[in-house]
Amino acid sequence: MLQIGNIVISSRCLLAPLAGVSDLPFRLISREHGCEFAYTEMISGRSLVYDSRKTLQMLITSEKDTPLGLQLLGAEPEVLAEATVIAASVKNVRLIDFNAACPVSKVVGKGEGAALMKDPPLFSRILGAIVKNTALPVTVKLRAGWDDSSVNAPDLARRAMDAGVSSVTIHGRTRTQGYQGSVDYAVIRQAKEAISIPLIGSGDALSPALIKQMFDETGCDGVAIARGALGNPWIFHEADLFLREGILPERPSREEVQKVLLKHLEIQCFYFGETRAVVMFRKLFSWYVKSLPNIRKLRERAFRAISKQEMTDLISELTATWIH
Ligand SMILES: Cc1cc2nc3c(=O)[nH]c(=O)nc-3n(C[C@H](O)[C@H](O)[C@H](O)COP(=O)(O)O)c2cc1C
């Protein structure tokens, strides 16, 4: 069980925020496979306040997409305060998360994302402004620090708690590391020890065994699954079972992969319209099939598919004898 503010979920694994990925269809498929709590992709507070059409599209949600955490990105307390009020009014949103973790140059160049780890007073002011403007629980996502010489996640976790935040997520790599190198479990453990609110661990949660390792090494209360869920919604049930009973279920059969691909495509087309959905689906197809043998040609064809029928035909080929 995991409790964040007034949100109680039975699974201790969450779907991490994933820009360009954790949209409504992705969240719905994850939820069908045991994910109880999911985050939206990061959403710019500025775009939200100025209502860009694209921003509102990121906010599409549906009846089954709950409880949902909306992640805000930005560096201006006043704008984020306003964005919080809008975010909290979005259907199904039960929690506001703040991104102080994004390493992308375009983002940190504006003083946003992980750049805020270099400015603890501003970090605290932003969280204070968000907390003050909503009755929903507020959470924050950090990295271990900016670089090796400034690992300050435990200090910032404490600041976040003092600002009234309900849980802290830490990706155990520095901004400089990007996605390279190993995850620093020790810094996550230190942060856990520095706060009395739940801590969610993030980084290399790629398999049930690695997820268990995150819990064991850090004492964290929950784990955010990110790259491990790409083309692999089964990871949620698998991790839960492994954590509860030490059992590793069999990997999904080829027919199961095919079934879920078809459903994902269907939902994607329903929400985004066929043309856009199929283009977006190319990378999803590639993720779902990446561990299958003899798949290179099929993947290449998927990257050229332009219609739902074409994509459906490629999915049917997954059970063809030549890729067994
Ligand atoms: C494609 C992609 C998009 C991401 N987008 C976000 C985002 O919008 N907000 C965020 O806080 N983290 C984002 N992350 C970071 C993940 O949530 C997670 O912390 C990171 O991938 C480490 O976990 P992993 O090693 O298990 O993948 C993203 C990661 C990836 C791979």
The ligand as a Gaussian input file, in Angstrom:
#p B3LYP/6-31G(d) Opt

LIG

0 1
 C       10.950000       9.404000     -22.919000
 C       11.061000       9.920000     -21.512000
 C       10.311000      11.004000     -21.140000
 C       10.389000      11.501000     -19.824000
 N        9.614000      12.547000     -19.469000
 C        9.600000      12.979000     -18.176000
 C        8.722000      14.021000     -17.761000
 O        7.925000      14.562000     -18.522000
 N        8.794000      14.401000     -16.456000
 C        9.654000      13.821000     -15.556000
 O        9.674000      14.204000     -14.384000
 N       10.480000      12.827000     -15.933000
 C       10.467000      12.389000     -17.200000
 N       11.278000      11.346000     -17.571000
 C       12.105000      10.684000     -16.553000
 C       11.412000       9.447000     -16.006000
 O       10.197000       9.771000     -15.358000
 C       12.319000       8.660000     -15.047000
 O       12.589000       9.440000     -13.901000
 C       13.635000       8.271000     -15.696000
 O       13.412000       7.720000     -16.983000
 C       14.394000       7.254000     -14.839000
 O       13.700000       6.055000     -14.733000
 P       14.085000       4.738000     -15.613000
 O       15.591000       4.640000     -15.566000
 O       13.392000       3.630000     -14.872000
 O       13.594000       4.979000     -16.992000
 C       11.246000      10.877000     -18.877000
 C       12.012000       9.784000     -19.287000
 C       11.939000       9.292000     -20.575000
 C       12.751000       8.099000     -20.969000

